[in-house]
Amino acid sequence: MLHLTMRKIQGLLNTLETFIDKDQALDPKISTVNVSWHIEHSLLVITQIAKAVTSSDPSEYAYSFNFKKLLVFSLGKFPRGKAKAPASVIPTTTISKSDYPALFEEAKTALSNLALAKPNQYFIHPIFGKLNVKGTFTMLTIHTAHHIKIIEDIIKG
């Protein structure tokens, strides 16, 4: 299962890379920020969450039921415009096309490290609570796909 999820998130990263040439596209009816922001945000989320998981103590993980997590994970998507990203994963500077390779490489390395984590290493999501490695991969997949859909809508608009 984890292997399949890892391949899916890697495929999503590949898809994100295809949008670099359109990184300045903006459609205010879809999003108040441009494609570049969505790409960088997605990469920051992957990198920071993977690092948090790999530095956690698996003995401190305990499953707890969370209805919102069950709903989002079952549907496989986030509702648009309902959540606010934590400040730590909001891009604060304008990046250039030359910055992308390093950002993508960092995200890919972080995912590789995440795949090597112990099953009950975790991070605390602000809405879903503690997510172990499996839950983290699921959340990252849904989150990245969510931003890819927004990017596609911006580009269409």
N, C-alpha and C positions, 0 to 999 in steps of 0.2 A: 504493500500500500504506500509506504513512504517513498519507495523508488518511483512509483507512478506519479505521486504528487511532486516529487523533485523534478521529474521530467516536465511536468505541466508548468511549474513556475519558471523553469529555464526557458520553455517555449514562450511564455509571456514576456520574459526579459528580452528575448529575441524580437518579439513583436514591438516592444517599447523602442528598441534600437531603430526600427524602421521609420519611426516618427521624427528622428533627429533633424532631417532636412526640412521639416515643417514646424520646427520648434517655436517659431514666432507667431504661428497662427493663433487667432483669438476670435471668439464669437461670444460677445457679452450676453447673448440670450441663453447660452449654454453654461458658461462659466465666466467668472470675473477675472480669471487668470489664464495665461496662455499655455500652450502645449508644453513648453519648456518647464513651467512650474509643475505640471502633472508628472512629467518624466522624473524630474529631480525629487519631488515628494515621494513618488513610488520607490525610488532607489534609497532614499533616506530611511523610509519605513523598513524596507527589507534589511538594510545594513544595521540599523540601530536595534531592531527587534532581535535579529539573529545574534548580535553581540550580547544582548541582555540575557537571552536564553543560555548561550554557551558559558556565561559567567555565573549562572545561578546554581544553587545547591538543590539537587533533586530530592533530597530528604525533606525539604520544606514544601514540596508540592502535595496538594491534596485536591482531589476532584470535588467540585461543588456544582450543583445544578444551576444553570443560568438560562432563563427562558429566551432572552434576546439572542444569546449565542445559539441556542437550539434553532430558533427561527431563521437567523441569518445563515447558519451552516446548512440547514435543510433546504432553504431556497437557493443557496449558492450565490447570493448577491446582497449588496447593501442598498438601502433606499437612498436616493440622491438628495443631498442637501440637508440631511437629518443630523449629521454628526460634525463636530468641529475637531480638526486635527490638533494634537498637542503641539505646543510651540517648538519642541525639539525636532519635529519633522516638517516644519514649515520652512521652505526655502527663503533665505534672507538676502541673498545676493543674486545678481543676474549672472548666469553662467554663459560661457561661449561654447561653440561647437567643439573646441579643443579640450574642454573639461570633461566631456562625456565619456571618453574611453576609460579614464581613471575611475569615474563614478560607477560605471558598469562593472569594471573589474572588481572593485571593492564589494559590490553587491553579490557578484558571483562567488567570490571567495567567502563572503559571509554565509551564503547559502550552503556552500560545500562544508563549512565548519558546522553549520546547523545540522546537516545530515549526519554528522559524526557525534552529535550530542547524545547524552543518555536520554532514554525515552521520557523521563519525568523531570528533565530540566525544563524550565518554564520562564515566562515573563508575565507580568500583570497588565492585562489590557484594561483601559479605563471603563469599558462597558461590559466586556465578557468575563472579567476576572482572570484568574490564573489559567494560562493556556500552556499545556505541555508541548513537546516537539511536534506531535501529530496535529494538535489543534493549531499550533503556530503556522505550520505549513498550510493548513486549510485556510486560516485567516489571511495569510500573505497572498495566497492564490486568489481568493475572493477580492481582496483589496486591490491587487494589481489589475485584475480583470475589470474591476469597477472603473479605475482610472483610464484604462485602455478604451473602454466604451465612451467615456467622456471625451477623450482625445479624438476618437473617430467622429463623434458628433460635432466637435469643434471644427474639424477639417471639412466635414460635409457642409457645414453651415457657411 
